[in-house]
Amino acid sequence: MSLKRQLRWKRVGFLLAAVITLVITGLPAAASNLFSEACQYNGIA
């Protein structure tokens, strides 16, 4: 495998890791926000 190709794959892997990290850290917060909004909307909280 050529060096250019390796560098490109490294960049792709880095982007993928960043996206996965964002999804993992962002999903629980978004879910809890939605849940609390739904509770307020239904008059539970």
N, C-alpha and C positions, 0 to 999 in steps of 0.2 A: 504494500500500500504506500502511495506517495505521501510526502510530508504535507502537501497542500490538502490532500483528502483527509488526513488525520486531523489537521487543524480545523477543517470545516466540521467534521463530526464532533470534535470537542466542543465547538461553539453550539452546535445543535443540541448536544447533551446538556450543556450548561443552561441553555434556554429552557429545555424540557424540565430540568431540575427546578429552575426558578418558577416555572408555571405550576408544577406539582406542589411546590412549597406554598405558593400563594393560594392555591385551591385548598390545601389542607388547613392552612391557618385562617383562610377567609370563610370557609364553609360553616364551621361551628358558630362564628359570630353572626353570619347572615341568618342562619337557622334560628338562633336564639332571638334575634331581632324580629324575624317573622313571627315566631311563636308568641313573643310578648305583645306584638301588635295585634295578633289574632285574639289573644286573651282580652286585651283592652276592648277590642271591637265587640266581643261577645259579652263583655261586662263581667268577666271572671276576675280579672286583676283590679 
